Amino acid sequence: MDELDLTAAESKATYEEIKDYVLEHSGLKVSNLYIAQIKQKCGIIL
């Protein structure tokens, strides 16, 4: 079961993973700046 335990850092999506997800689901290419602005607007600490 130890190999299934994730650290906090491992459970968070990277900017590249977010970009790939958005591109796949909406067809839009987003920048790191846009992702950071949305995270800030939603109150997600960077």
PEBELRA-V191343 format. One record per helix or strand. SS is the DSSP state (h for helix, s for strand). FROM is the first residue (numbers start at 0). LEN is the number of residues. If there is no record, write none. Layout:
# PEBELRA-V191343
ss={SS SS}
from={FROM FROM}
len={LEN LEN}
This chain:
# PEBELRA-V191343
ss={h h h}
from={1 14 31}
len={3 12 10}
